[in-house]
Amino acid sequence: MTEEEYGKRYTDLVRLYRSSPGSFSADDVDQIEYIAKTLGRRFVRDPQAAEESLGNQIGDMLGQFGSGLVSGFTTIPIGEDPEDTGEAIARSLGQLLGFIGVVPGLGTATRVGTTAAAKVLTRASGIVGKQGAEKLGARLASGATKISQTAPGALRGKSIPMMVGNKAVQYSQKYVLPSARSKALKHLSEGTVDKLMDAGEMAIQLGFASAASSWSGGIDQMIKGGLLGAVEGGVFRGITNMTQLGGMLAKGGIDAKRANLAIRTISSSLYGGLHSKSFGDPIELQIYHYLLGAYFGITDVPYTQRKAVEFINKSRNLTPEEA
């Protein structure tokens, strides 16, 4: 393309942009601006169109985030495919939260709804009686804060893929792991075997959960997702159960608990992201695995600590949900 043809192309693009700026995406306008700089010309964006474009972009990203949230929780793909990297990342973040069962804003929505119900009942004295309405309204109001605090975690670990993973762990604990444990005890110490079995359970859980969440991509995608999830699960739990480096760092005046948390989070995050990158995954999937690793690094606790908590809860006759 000659310089004259290049200049004509730019002029035609600018003419189209001036006549209908709203029909141009942000990437399109960036391209026009790049051509203008190449030609040494001055290009001015339409401020109103830029504002509308930004609003549309934000709306599209929120829509992708919501679609990803539902898809991650249910494994059912919904919504349109992302049109750019920003939308793809937003959808990936939504899928991650849906996958682990975290619904943003659930606590706030629950608190607002419960408080509103309390006010309605308090005012409904003509229907249910003043004392009865006030008593029920007061109970709802006092419980609103508690509900709002527990609601964000109410669905954690209860997404469809995680439920599949949990069922797989229950099956393996009954039919597979006991035999594997008895064989391993012939060669390794009991403490080492327990930690290996613990990592194995995590590998099974995340492997089956990842495979279930990938069903829409076909058998090949399920196998890839399941293998990647299994390896990540085993490594994440292995990192958590490894020698506690926080004790050594504490000698230098660093808080051991915080040091261990930082080590687990950074190590799991780096492993998840870099492992995904080695598979050649796009940036949005790499971010997904970076954050997945960070999530397990933050929320997971060592085997000995979890067993201690389970023993205490069992002695108090508490279920894991009640604890």
C-alpha positions as CSV (number, residue, x, y, z in Angstrom):
1,M,0.0,0.0,0.0
2,T,1.4,3.4,-1.1
3,E,1.6,6.3,1.3
4,E,-1.2,8.0,-0.7
5,E,-3.5,5.0,-0.4
6,Y,-2.6,4.7,3.3
7,G,-3.6,8.4,3.7
8,K,-6.9,7.9,1.8
9,R,-7.7,4.9,4.0
10,Y,-7.2,7.0,7.1
11,T,-9.4,9.8,5.7
12,D,-12.2,7.4,4.9
13,L,-12.0,5.9,8.4
14,V,-12.1,9.3,10.1
15,R,-15.1,10.3,7.9
16,L,-16.9,7.1,8.9
17,Y,-16.0,7.7,12.6
18,R,-17.2,11.3,12.6
19,S,-20.6,10.2,11.0
20,S,-21.2,7.4,13.5
21,P,-18.7,7.2,16.3
22,G,-20.8,4.9,18.4
23,S,-20.4,2.1,15.9
24,F,-16.7,2.0,16.5
25,S,-15.2,-0.2,19.3
26,A,-12.4,1.1,21.5
27,D,-10.0,-1.2,19.5
28,D,-11.2,0.3,16.2
29,V,-10.5,3.8,17.5
30,D,-7.1,2.8,18.8
31,Q,-6.3,1.6,15.3
32,I,-7.4,4.9,13.7
33,E,-5.3,6.8,16.3
34,Y,-2.3,4.5,15.4
35,I,-2.7,5.3,11.7
36,A,-2.9,9.0,12.5
37,K,0.4,8.9,14.4
38,T,2.0,7.0,11.6
39,L,1.0,9.6,9.1
40,G,1.9,12.4,11.5
41,R,-1.7,13.7,11.6
42,R,-3.8,14.8,14.6
43,F,-6.8,12.7,15.6
44,V,-9.3,13.7,18.3
45,R,-11.6,11.1,19.8
46,D,-15.3,11.9,20.2
47,P,-15.6,12.4,24.0
48,Q,-19.3,11.3,24.1
49,A,-18.7,8.2,22.0
50,A,-15.6,7.3,24.2
51,E,-17.8,7.6,27.3
52,E,-20.5,5.5,25.8
53,S,-18.0,3.0,24.6
54,L,-16.5,2.7,28.1
55,G,-19.9,2.2,29.6
56,N,-20.7,-0.5,27.0
57,Q,-17.4,-2.2,27.8
58,I,-18.0,-2.2,31.5
59,G,-21.5,-3.5,30.9
60,D,-20.2,-6.3,28.6
61,M,-17.6,-7.2,31.1
62,L,-20.1,-7.4,34.0
63,G,-22.3,-9.5,31.8
64,Q,-19.5,-11.9,31.0
65,F,-18.6,-12.0,34.7
66,G,-22.2,-13.0,35.6
67,S,-22.3,-15.6,32.8
68,G,-19.0,-17.0,34.0
69,L,-20.3,-17.1,37.6
70,V,-23.4,-19.1,36.6
71,S,-21.4,-21.4,34.2
72,G,-18.7,-22.1,36.8
73,F,-21.3,-23.0,39.5
74,T,-23.6,-25.1,37.3
75,T,-21.1,-26.3,34.5
76,I,-23.7,-25.1,32.0
77,P,-22.2,-22.7,29.5
78,I,-24.5,-19.6,29.1
79,G,-24.1,-16.2,27.5
80,E,-22.2,-15.1,24.4
81,D,-18.6,-15.8,23.8
82,P,-16.2,-13.0,25.0
83,E,-15.2,-10.6,22.2
84,D,-11.9,-9.4,23.6
85,T,-9.3,-10.2,26.3
86,G,-11.0,-8.0,28.9
87,E,-14.3,-9.8,28.6
88,A,-12.5,-13.2,28.5
89,I,-10.7,-12.3,31.8
90,A,-14.0,-11.1,33.4
91,R,-15.7,-14.4,32.4
92,S,-12.8,-16.4,33.7
93,L,-12.9,-14.7,37.1
94,G,-16.7,-15.3,37.3
95,Q,-16.1,-19.0,36.4
96,L,-13.5,-19.3,39.2
97,L,-15.8,-17.8,41.8
98,G,-18.7,-20.0,40.6
99,F,-16.4,-23.1,40.6
100,I,-15.4,-22.7,44.2
101,G,-18.9,-21.5,45.2
102,V,-18.4,-17.9,46.2
103,V,-21.2,-15.5,45.2
104,P,-20.2,-11.9,45.5
105,G,-22.8,-9.7,47.1
106,L,-24.8,-12.6,48.5
107,G,-24.3,-11.5,52.1
108,T,-25.4,-7.9,51.3
109,A,-28.5,-9.1,49.4
110,T,-29.5,-11.4,52.2
111,R,-29.1,-8.7,54.8
112,V,-31.1,-6.2,52.8
113,G,-33.8,-8.7,52.1
114,T,-34.1,-9.9,55.7
115,T,-34.1,-6.4,57.1
116,A,-36.8,-5.3,54.7
117,A,-38.9,-8.4,55.7
118,A,-38.5,-7.4,59.3
119,K,-39.7,-3.9,58.7
120,V,-42.8,-5.2,56.8
121,L,-43.7,-7.6,59.5
122,T,-43.2,-5.0,62.2
123,R,-45.7,-2.8,60.4
124,A,-48.1,-5.6,59.8
125,S,-49.7,-5.3,63.3
126,G,-53.2,-5.1,61.8
127,I,-52.8,-8.5,60.2
128,V,-50.9,-10.7,62.7
129,G,-51.3,-8.6,65.8
130,K,-48.9,-5.9,67.1
131,Q,-47.0,-8.0,69.6
132,G,-46.6,-11.0,67.3
133,A,-45.5,-8.8,64.4
134,E,-43.0,-6.8,66.4
135,K,-41.6,-10.0,68.0
136,L,-41.1,-11.7,64.6
137,G,-39.8,-8.5,63.1
138,A,-37.3,-8.1,65.9
139,R,-36.1,-11.7,65.5
140,L,-35.6,-11.2,61.8
141,A,-33.8,-7.9,62.3
142,S,-31.4,-9.4,64.9
143,G,-30.7,-12.3,62.7
144,A,-30.0,-10.2,59.6
145,T,-26.4,-9.4,60.5
146,K,-25.7,-13.0,61.3
147,I,-27.2,-14.2,58.1
148,S,-25.3,-11.6,56.1
149,Q,-22.1,-12.7,57.6
150,T,-22.6,-16.4,56.9
151,A,-24.3,-16.1,53.5
152,P,-21.1,-15.4,51.5
153,G,-19.7,-18.8,52.5
154,A,-23.0,-20.6,52.4
155,L,-22.4,-21.9,48.9
156,R,-18.6,-22.4,49.2
157,G,-17.6,-25.8,48.0
158,K,-21.2,-26.5,47.0
159,S,-21.1,-25.8,43.3
160,I,-22.0,-28.7,41.0
161,P,-18.3,-29.5,40.0
162,M,-17.2,-29.4,43.6
163,M,-20.1,-31.6,44.7
164,V,-18.9,-34.1,42.0
165,G,-15.4,-33.9,43.4
166,N,-16.7,-34.4,46.9
167,K,-18.6,-37.5,45.9
168,A,-15.5,-38.9,44.2
169,V,-13.5,-38.4,47.4
170,Q,-16.2,-40.2,49.4
171,Y,-16.1,-43.1,47.0
172,S,-12.3,-43.3,47.1
173,Q,-12.2,-43.1,50.9
174,K,-14.5,-46.1,51.0
175,Y,-13.1,-48.3,48.2
176,V,-9.7,-47.1,47.0
177,L,-7.6,-45.2,49.5
178,P,-7.7,-47.7,52.4
179,S,-6.0,-50.3,50.2
180,A,-3.5,-47.8,48.9
181,R,-2.8,-46.7,52.5
182,S,-2.1,-50.2,53.8
183,K,0.3,-50.9,50.9
184,A,2.1,-47.6,51.5
185,L,2.5,-48.3,55.2
186,K,4.8,-51.2,54.3
187,H,7.4,-48.8,53.0
188,L,6.7,-45.4,54.6
189,S,6.0,-44.0,58.1
190,E,2.4,-43.4,59.1
191,G,2.7,-39.6,59.2
192,T,4.1,-39.6,55.7
193,V,1.4,-41.9,54.4
194,D,-1.3,-39.8,56.0
195,K,0.0,-36.7,54.2
196,L,0.2,-38.5,50.9
197,M,-3.3,-39.8,51.3
198,D,-4.5,-36.3,52.2
199,A,-2.8,-34.9,49.0
200,G,-4.4,-37.8,47.1
201,E,-7.9,-36.8,48.3
202,M,-7.3,-33.3,47.2
203,A,-6.1,-34.5,43.8
204,I,-9.2,-36.6,43.4
205,Q,-11.5,-33.8,44.4
206,L,-10.1,-31.1,42.2
207,G,-9.5,-33.6,39.3
208,F,-13.1,-34.7,39.2
209,A,-14.4,-31.2,39.8
210,S,-12.3,-29.8,36.9
211,A,-13.4,-32.7,34.6
212,A,-17.1,-32.1,35.4
213,S,-16.8,-28.3,34.8
214,S,-15.2,-29.1,31.4
215,W,-17.9,-31.5,30.1
216,S,-19.2,-29.0,27.5
217,G,-15.8,-29.1,25.7
218,G,-16.0,-32.8,25.0
219,I,-14.1,-35.9,26.2
220,D,-10.7,-34.5,25.3
221,Q,-11.3,-31.3,27.3
222,M,-12.6,-33.3,30.2
223,I,-9.5,-35.4,30.3
224,K,-7.2,-32.4,30.0
225,G,-9.2,-30.5,32.7
226,G,-9.3,-33.5,35.0
227,L,-5.6,-34.3,34.7
228,L,-4.6,-30.6,35.3
229,G,-7.0,-30.3,38.2
230,A,-5.7,-33.6,39.8
231,V,-2.1,-32.5,39.5
232,E,-2.9,-29.0,40.8
233,G,-4.9,-30.4,43.7
234,G,-2.2,-32.8,44.8
235,V,0.5,-30.1,44.6
236,F,-1.6,-27.5,46.4
237,R,-2.3,-29.9,49.3
238,G,1.4,-31.0,49.2
239,I,2.5,-27.4,49.5
240,T,0.2,-26.9,52.5
241,N,1.5,-30.1,54.2
242,M,5.2,-29.4,53.5
243,T,7.7,-28.6,56.2
244,Q,6.5,-25.4,57.9
245,L,9.1,-22.8,56.8
246,G,7.4,-20.2,59.0
247,G,9.1,-21.7,62.0
248,M,12.5,-20.8,60.6
249,L,11.4,-17.4,59.5
250,A,10.0,-16.7,62.9
251,K,13.5,-16.8,64.3
252,G,14.1,-13.6,62.5
253,G,11.1,-11.9,64.2
254,I,8.6,-12.8,61.4
255,D,5.2,-14.1,62.5
256,A,5.2,-17.8,61.7
257,K,1.5,-18.1,60.9
258,R,1.7,-15.2,58.4
259,A,4.9,-16.5,56.9
260,N,3.4,-19.9,56.3
261,L,0.3,-18.4,54.8
262,A,2.4,-16.2,52.4
263,I,4.5,-19.2,51.4
264,R,1.5,-21.4,50.7
265,T,-0.3,-18.7,48.7
266,I,2.6,-17.5,46.6
267,S,3.8,-21.1,45.9
268,S,0.4,-22.5,45.0
269,S,-0.4,-19.4,42.8
270,L,2.8,-19.5,40.9
271,Y,2.5,-23.3,40.4
272,G,-1.1,-23.0,39.1
273,G,-0.4,-20.1,36.7
274,L,3.0,-21.3,35.4
275,H,1.6,-24.8,34.9
276,S,-1.3,-23.4,32.9
277,K,1.2,-21.3,30.9
278,S,3.2,-24.4,30.0
279,F,0.0,-25.9,28.5
280,G,-0.1,-22.9,26.2
281,D,-3.4,-21.7,27.7
282,P,-4.6,-18.1,26.9
283,I,-4.0,-15.3,29.4
284,E,-7.5,-15.5,30.9
285,L,-7.0,-19.2,31.8
286,Q,-3.6,-18.5,33.2
287,I,-5.1,-15.9,35.5
288,Y,-7.8,-18.4,36.4
289,H,-5.2,-20.9,37.6
290,Y,-3.0,-18.2,39.3
291,L,-6.0,-17.2,41.4
292,L,-7.2,-20.8,41.9
293,G,-3.8,-21.6,43.4
294,A,-3.9,-18.5,45.6
295,Y,-7.4,-19.4,46.8
296,F,-6.3,-22.9,48.0
297,G,-3.1,-21.4,49.4
298,I,-5.1,-19.0,51.5
299,T,-8.0,-21.3,52.6
300,D,-6.3,-24.6,53.0
301,V,-4.7,-25.7,56.3
302,P,-2.2,-28.5,57.1
303,Y,-3.4,-32.1,57.6
304,T,-2.5,-32.1,61.3
305,Q,-4.4,-28.9,62.0
306,R,-7.5,-30.1,60.1
307,K,-7.5,-33.4,61.9
308,A,-7.2,-31.6,65.2
309,V,-10.2,-29.4,64.4
310,E,-12.2,-32.5,63.2
311,F,-11.4,-34.3,66.5
312,I,-12.6,-31.3,68.6
313,N,-15.8,-30.9,66.5
314,K,-16.5,-34.6,66.8
315,S,-16.1,-34.4,70.6
316,R,-18.5,-31.5,70.6
317,N,-20.9,-33.4,68.3
318,L,-20.6,-30.7,65.6
319,T,-21.0,-31.3,61.9
320,P,-18.4,-29.5,59.6
321,E,-21.2,-27.1,58.5
322,E,-22.0,-26.2,62.1
323,A,-18.3,-25.7,62.9
